[in-house]
Amino acid sequence: MAQVTFSVRMDEGLKEQFDSLCTDFGMTASTAINVFARAVVRERRIPFEIAAPQYDDVRARAKASVAALRAQAKKDFPQGLSLDEINEEIRKARYGEGD
């Protein structure tokens, strides 16, 4: 069957979100639209739901990741340095100077 181009206008932000979700689903936006169109024609209704993890789930995982990174940084790096001391450490690292 011949392929045709189907053009849809939508808000730029919505398209970015749609593309991102399609990637999460493991497909392109074009594939998602084709899946949708075939199901609508076959069932003669909007027949299904495609869902990604809820925002709160993603947010909770992100918070947990940040907490883990902070804990690791606290364990691995010296605490209580002043800004001048931090800048001195950066300078030493950039120019390969030892202690």
C-alpha positions as CSV (number, residue, x, y, z in Angstrom):
1,M,0.0,0.0,0.0
2,A,1.3,3.5,-0.9
3,Q,2.5,5.7,2.0
4,V,1.2,9.2,2.4
5,T,2.3,12.1,4.6
6,F,-0.1,13.1,7.3
7,S,0.7,16.5,8.8
8,V,-0.6,17.6,12.2
9,R,-0.2,21.0,13.8
10,M,0.3,21.1,17.5
11,D,1.9,23.2,20.2
12,E,5.7,22.9,20.2
13,G,5.8,22.0,23.9
14,L,3.2,19.3,23.4
15,K,5.1,17.8,20.5
16,E,8.3,17.7,22.6
17,Q,6.4,15.9,25.4
18,F,4.8,13.5,22.9
19,D,8.1,12.7,21.2
20,S,9.7,12.0,24.6
21,L,6.9,9.7,25.7
22,C,7.0,7.9,22.4
23,T,10.7,7.3,23.0
24,D,9.8,5.9,26.5
25,F,7.4,3.5,24.8
26,G,10.2,2.5,22.4
27,M,8.7,4.0,19.2
28,T,8.7,7.1,17.1
29,A,5.9,9.6,17.0
30,S,5.0,8.4,13.5
31,T,4.7,4.8,14.7
32,A,2.5,5.9,17.6
33,I,0.1,7.8,15.3
34,N,0.0,4.7,13.0
35,V,-0.8,2.4,15.9
36,F,-3.5,4.8,17.0
37,A,-5.1,5.2,13.5
38,R,-5.1,1.4,12.9
39,A,-6.8,0.7,16.3
40,V,-9.4,3.5,15.8
41,V,-10.3,2.1,12.3
42,R,-10.4,-1.5,13.5
43,E,-12.5,-0.8,16.6
44,R,-14.3,2.3,15.4
45,R,-13.6,4.0,18.7
46,I,-10.7,5.4,20.7
47,P,-9.8,1.9,21.9
48,F,-6.9,2.0,24.3
49,E,-4.6,3.8,26.7
50,I,-0.9,4.0,26.5
51,A,0.5,5.1,29.8
52,A,3.9,6.1,31.1
53,P,4.9,6.1,34.8
54,Q,3.0,8.8,36.7
55,Y,4.8,12.1,37.2
56,D,5.0,11.4,41.0
57,D,6.8,8.1,40.4
58,V,9.4,9.8,38.2
59,R,9.7,12.6,40.7
60,A,10.2,10.1,43.6
61,R,12.9,8.3,41.7
62,A,14.6,11.5,40.9
63,K,14.5,12.6,44.5
64,A,15.9,9.3,45.6
65,S,18.7,9.6,43.0
66,V,19.6,13.1,44.2
67,A,19.6,11.9,47.8
68,A,21.9,9.0,46.9
69,L,24.3,11.4,45.1
70,R,24.4,13.8,48.1
71,A,25.1,10.9,50.5
72,Q,27.9,9.7,48.2
73,A,29.4,13.2,47.9
74,K,29.2,13.7,51.7
75,K,31.1,10.4,52.2
76,D,33.7,11.0,49.5
77,F,34.5,14.7,49.7
78,P,35.7,16.9,52.6
79,Q,33.1,18.9,54.4
80,G,33.3,22.4,55.7
81,L,35.5,24.0,53.1
82,S,35.3,27.7,52.5
83,L,34.7,29.0,49.0
84,D,38.3,30.1,48.9
85,E,39.5,26.6,49.8
86,I,37.2,25.1,47.2
87,N,38.5,27.4,44.5
88,E,42.1,26.6,45.6
89,E,41.3,22.9,45.2
90,I,39.9,23.5,41.7
91,R,43.0,25.6,40.8
92,K,45.3,22.7,41.9
93,A,43.3,20.2,39.9
94,R,43.3,22.3,36.8
95,Y,47.0,22.9,36.8
96,G,48.1,19.5,38.1
97,E,49.6,20.8,41.3
98,G,49.9,18.5,44.2
99,D,49.4,19.3,47.9
